[in-house]
Amino acid sequence: MAPKINHGEGRTRSSLSLIVVISLCCFFYVLGAWQRSGFGKGDNIALQITKQTECTDMPNLNFDTHHSGLGSLSNLGDSETKTFEPCDDRYTDYTPCQDQNRAMTYPRDNMIYRERHCPPDEEKLYCLIPAPKGYVAPFPWPKSRDYVPYANVPYKSLTVEKAVQNWVHYEGNVFRFPGGGTQFPQGADKYIDQLASVIPIDNGTVRTALDTGCGVASWGAYLFKKNVLAMSFAPRDSHEAQVQFALERGVPAVIGVLGSIKLPYPSRAFDMAHCSRCLIPWGANDGVYMMEVDRVLRPGGYWVLSGPPINWKVNYQVWKRTKEDIEEEQRKIEEIAELLCWEKIYEKAEFAIWRKRINAESCTQRQDEIGVNICETTNSDDVWYKKMEPCINQYPEVGNPEEFAGGEPKPFPQRLNAVPPRISSGSVPGFSVKSYHEDNRLWQKHVKTYKKINDLLDTGRYRNIMDMNAHLGSFAAAIESPKLWVMNVVPTIAEISTLGVIYERGLIGIYHDWCEAFSTYPRTYDLIHANGVFSLYQNKCKMEDILLEMDRILRPEGAVIFRDEVDVLMKVKKMVIGMRWNTKLLDHEDGPLVPEKILVAVKQYWVGGSKNEEQ
Ligand SMILES: *[C@@H]1O[C@H](CO)[C@@H](O)[C@H](O)[C@H]1NC(C)=O
């Protein structure tokens, strides 16, 4: 993949370095003044939350475990508790599987060096990632969409590098996001309204979206207004913390790249995919990138492409491309779209929109076409560390030409609790319509309990929520609210194919193996739900591998809800005390004799710097 240079950036480098120097001077001045005056605006919130998350008001619950045959807590002497030390301050933004030094040992072609490369056991850090000095709780949504405390992501490279492109401004002790972006000169709202004039974004038909190469995820941030949930991804570059900004803003995003490995999403998942100047070479490598988008788009889903090469006739000079070169790029994209049998439904000014056909019947030329390579795989959801191939995934069969292959999901919000097509068709082994309804009822009950345990659950205090072992997504469905979103993780070792069901419910999620680091920055989740995670991973990797990773991705003062067998939870409890977490063990809602229990934990507030370690 030839790296493309954004127009105009190279020439302004030297004057930009001057700006960097000046702004650094200002920065140190401001930082000094600011430190003298105490914390930023988020501090009030942080203080309030410290007080409120003490979990003191649980009138109906007994904090002690009554399960017989177990040692009481006092038996766990301090001598047995292992204490984890803070890592060096230079690891403040450490992302183990997207580490710059390790990346550089991998080939640059096809962006392979930006893909996941996790450290082997002997290179894992067994220490706690420190927050930067002055770290504060983020602003509540929707203010967080527009403002991020500078102390939390103290890097100004984006404000300088993307200054021309109007992504983000630095103003005193906060970053301000104007909702613009290279491709949204009139703002993201206007842009989305334009899309909504072609794509049914307004009536719940389109609910889930994939933003490839998302920048600071302004598109996803503004789609919340339309009740559309976007999964955004961008690579970790050497110095641009785009995805970190997105998550600080309270917008779902992961570190990711379209390189040589399949995307960690199931087939036929997203209602819409989007690329705005995302620098993915769609026409290259026999169309393998578009074929991957085709795999994850549901039948009838939309693909939006804006920026180069669209509208090249007007812009090729601005983009510093030759007419021939960019015309050829567009020609290739059109050719692959045709091969995929996508229907072009719109092209005007800066963007083009294609629609994936609803079934194979609506595409007669494809089957006969010579040179169309159909994927041989029997399981198109088996994607974890699997290489992308230049082949097309087949549609599920349909009974008549009007039918959506694989079934048509209901509009949102009915989708959330309706029986998902994959369940009603019986295509998810181990699950039935009956067990789906039971699962839903069970999680409604559990979430009700969680809200009693922590009465801040519903208030917007927790916006970025991680469900580490999501099954059918029923936890996320039960807790659903416009104030929060849930990243539903289906562990690869669980060997269940429920992630497609989660998308059919209008929720988002990702495949992951918890023996490795998640594709995110430190401190990006406010609340983590770990149901059955440690039973699942018993004898798969060390418990501390998983717990330290949870500590890395959890914000200071963030909360964790574990639900597991009591003996597993006792081990967890012992270990997290050595990680500066406060914990409380609670009985199952059906009483103390049920071996499954709940452990709630709150990560203490502490930041890097050797003087602060005692805090
Ligand atoms: C939503 O809008 C689209 C396009 O206008 C239409 O085809 C579809 O039937 C609508 N769906 C609902 C549920 O109203």
The ligand as an SDF file (V2000), in Angstrom:
LIG
                    3D

 14 14  0  0  0  0  0  0  0  0999 V2000
  -37.4120    3.7950    6.4580 C   0  0  0  0  0  0  0  0  0  0  0  0
  -37.1630    4.5570    5.3100 O   0  0  0  0  0  0  0  0  0  0  0  0
  -36.8720    3.7880    4.1320 C   0  0  0  0  0  0  0  0  0  0  0  0
  -36.4970    4.7490    3.0410 C   0  0  0  0  0  0  0  0  0  0  0  0
  -37.3390    5.8480    2.9930 O   0  0  0  0  0  0  0  0  0  0  0  0
  -38.0600    2.9110    3.7780 C   0  0  0  0  0  0  0  0  0  0  0  0
  -37.7580    2.1300    2.6390 O   0  0  0  0  0  0  0  0  0  0  0  0
  -38.3650    2.0120    4.9610 C   0  0  0  0  0  0  0  0  0  0  0  0
  -39.5110    1.2560    4.7100 O   0  0  0  0  0  0  0  0  0  0  0  0
  -38.5660    2.8460    6.2260 C   0  0  0  0  0  0  0  0  0  0  0  0
  -38.6940    1.9300    7.3410 N   0  0  0  0  0  0  0  0  0  0  0  0
  -39.5470    2.1300    8.3540 C   0  0  0  0  0  0  0  0  0  0  0  0
  -39.5310    1.1120    9.4190 C   0  0  0  0  0  0  0  0  0  0  0  0
  -40.2950    3.0840    8.3960 O   0  0  0  0  0  0  0  0  0  0  0  0
  1  2  1  0
  1 10  1  0
  2  3  1  0
  3  4  1  0
  3  6  1  0
  4  5  1  0
  6  7  1  0
  6  8  1  0
  8  9  1  0
  8 10  1  0
 10 11  1  0
 11 12  1  0
 12 13  1  0
 12 14  2  0
M  END
$$$$
